[in-house]
Amino acid sequence: MIGFTELLIGAETRPEVRTDLQHVRADGERAATIVRHLLAFARRSALERSVADLNEIARSTLALRTYELRTGDIAVHERYEHQLPLITVNREEIQQVVLNLILNAEHAIKGTGMPGTISVRTGQTADSAFLEVADDGPGVPAALANRIFEPFFTTKAVGEGTGLGLSVSFGIAEAHGGSLSLASTDHGACFTLKLPLTAAMEMNSSDAAVLAARQG
């Protein structure tokens, strides 16, 4: 449907018809996004995993939103633990989690109509590497905090969210033996992604060489 709509838009010259076709394309893309999220939710991380650097995943994911954050008057504060151990994950899935958290923070700040700040921090505990994404937006109402990871639950307006981003992210974290949680804060929202370190200790020499080259 999206493909045929693109072809029609390219050939159509009447402004009112082009507008209708653009609405059809937008709704088609929204439906496709929901299906992708549903498939990811059902699959629960059955993909191949390899050794990865959580700092690198966070940096590269933020780079995808650099322009949108800058034009939205949103500052980004980054603080990465220098000696953060490696983790064994499906990189694309963890990047999806990080991107979902950044998009949620970005949306929350833009909803205020004011400049804001997103803070990204990594660190480690005795058995986990963690990443925090915090914002100074309106935060999550206490009455809704225990529902935000439910599938299809969203605080966004109709058409602005599928209600699957956080639930899919929660499922990915759990499938990796980790967790995703909403921290208690005085203002704004702060999400913490934790991933176990133990599997990273089993990496072979070729994995280590690849990561060393990537970190450069």
C-alpha positions in Angstrom: 0.0 0.0 0.0 2.8 2.4 0.9 4.6 1.6 -2.4 1.6 2.2 -4.6 0.7 5.4 -2.7 4.3 6.7 -3.3 3.8 6.1 -7.0 0.4 7.9 -7.0 1.9 10.9 -5.2 4.6 11.1 -7.7 2.2 11.2 -10.6 -0.6 13.3 -9.1 -0.8 17.0 -9.7 -4.0 18.0 -7.9 -3.1 19.4 -4.5 -6.2 18.2 -2.7 -5.6 14.6 -4.0 -1.9 14.7 -3.1 -2.9 15.7 0.5 -5.3 12.7 0.7 -2.6 10.4 -0.6 -0.1 11.7 1.9 -2.6 10.9 4.7 -2.9 7.4 3.3 0.9 7.0 3.2 1.2 8.3 6.8 -1.5 5.9 8.1 0.2 3.0 6.1 3.5 3.8 7.7 1.9 3.9 11.2 0.3 0.5 10.6 3.7 -0.9 9.4 5.3 0.4 12.6 2.7 -1.3 14.8 3.2 -4.6 12.9 7.0 -4.4 13.4 6.5 -3.7 17.1 4.1 -6.6 17.4 6.6 -8.9 15.7 9.4 -7.7 17.9 7.2 -8.2 21.0 6.3 -11.7 20.0 9.8 -12.7 19.0 11.3 -11.6 22.3 14.9 -11.4 21.2 15.5 -14.7 19.3 18.2 -13.0 17.2 21.9 -13.7 17.2 23.9 -11.9 19.9 27.5 -10.7 20.0 29.9 -8.7 22.2 29.1 -5.0 22.2 30.0 -1.7 23.9 27.0 0.0 25.6 28.8 3.3 25.5 29.2 3.0 21.7 25.5 2.0 21.3 24.4 5.0 23.3 26.6 7.5 21.3 25.6 6.1 17.9 21.9 6.2 18.8 22.1 9.8 20.0 23.8 10.7 16.7 20.6 9.6 14.9 18.7 12.3 16.7 21.3 15.1 16.7 19.5 17.3 14.2 16.0 16.9 15.7 17.3 17.5 19.2 19.2 20.6 18.2 16.3 22.1 16.2 13.9 21.3 19.1 16.1 23.3 21.5 16.9 20.2 23.5 20.4 20.0 25.1 22.0 16.6 25.6 24.3 15.9 28.6 26.3 12.7 28.1 28.3 10.9 30.9 29.9 7.6 30.0 31.8 5.3 32.4 35.3 5.0 30.9 36.0 1.4 31.9 32.5 0.0 31.3 32.8 -3.8 30.7 31.5 -5.2 27.4 28.1 -7.0 27.2 26.7 -9.8 25.0 23.6 -8.6 23.2 21.8 -8.2 20.0 23.1 -4.8 19.1 20.1 -3.7 16.9 17.6 -4.6 19.7 19.5 -2.7 22.4 19.8 0.2 20.0 16.0 0.1 19.5 15.5 0.3 23.3 17.9 3.2 23.6 16.2 5.0 20.7 12.8 4.4 22.2 13.9 6.0 25.5 15.4 9.0 23.7 12.3 9.5 21.6 10.1 9.4 24.6 12.2 12.0 26.4 12.3 14.2 23.3 8.5 14.0 23.0 8.0 14.8 26.6 10.1 17.9 26.4 8.6 19.1 23.2 5.2 18.8 24.7 6.0 21.5 27.2 6.8 24.0 24.5 10.0 25.0 26.4 13.7 24.2 26.0 14.8 21.1 27.8 17.6 18.7 28.6 18.1 15.0 28.1 20.8 13.3 30.2 22.4 10.0 29.2 24.6 8.2 31.6 26.2 4.7 31.7 27.8 2.9 34.6 28.0 -0.5 36.2 27.1 -2.5 39.3 28.6 -5.7 40.6 26.8 -7.8 37.8 25.3 -5.3 35.4 26.1 -2.5 33.0 23.4 0.2 33.0 22.2 3.1 30.9 20.0 5.9 32.2 18.0 8.3 30.0 16.6 11.2 32.0 14.7 14.3 30.9 13.4 17.5 32.6 9.9 17.2 31.0 6.6 16.8 32.9 7.4 13.3 34.1 5.1 10.3 34.5 2.1 10.8 36.8 2.3 8.6 39.8 -1.1 7.1 39.0 0.2 5.9 35.7 3.7 4.8 36.6 2.8 1.1 37.1 1.1 0.9 33.7 3.7 2.4 31.3 5.2 -0.9 30.3 1.8 -2.4 29.4 1.3 -3.2 25.7 -0.8 -0.5 23.9 -0.8 1.8 26.9 0.3 5.3 26.1 0.0 8.8 27.5 0.4 10.4 24.1 -2.4 11.8 22.0 -4.2 9.7 19.4 -2.0 9.3 16.4 1.2 10.2 18.2 2.1 6.8 19.7 1.4 3.1 19.4 1.8 2.2 23.1 4.3 -0.5 22.1 7.6 1.3 22.4 8.1 0.8 26.1 6.5 -2.6 26.3 8.7 -3.9 23.4 11.8 -2.3 25.1 10.8 -4.0 28.4 10.5 -7.4 26.6 13.9 -7.0 24.9 15.6 -6.1 28.2 14.1 -9.1 30.0 15.0 -11.4 27.1 18.6 -10.4 27.6 18.4 -11.2 31.3 18.2 -7.6 32.2 15.6 -5.0 33.2 14.0 -1.7 32.3 12.6 0.4 35.0 11.3 3.9 35.7 13.2 5.5 38.5 11.6 7.8 41.1 12.6 11.4 40.5 11.7 14.8 41.8 11.0 16.1 38.3 11.0 14.7 34.8 11.4 11.1 34.0 14.4 8.7 34.3 14.5 5.2 32.8 17.2 2.7 33.6 18.2 -0.1 31.3 20.3 -2.8 33.0 22.1 -5.6 31.2 24.1 -8.5 32.7 27.9 -8.5 32.5 28.5 -12.3 33.0 28.1 -13.4 29.4 30.6 -10.8 28.2 33.3 -12.6 30.1 33.0 -15.5 27.7 33.9 -13.6 24.6 36.6 -15.1 22.4 39.7 -13.4 21.1 38.2 -12.6 17.7 35.3 -10.8 19.4 37.7 -8.8 21.5 39.7 -7.8 18.4 36.6 -6.6 16.7 35.5 -4.5 19.7 39.0 -3.1 20.1 39.1 -2.0 16.4 35.6 -0.4 16.7 36.6 1.5 19.8 39.7 2.5 18.0 
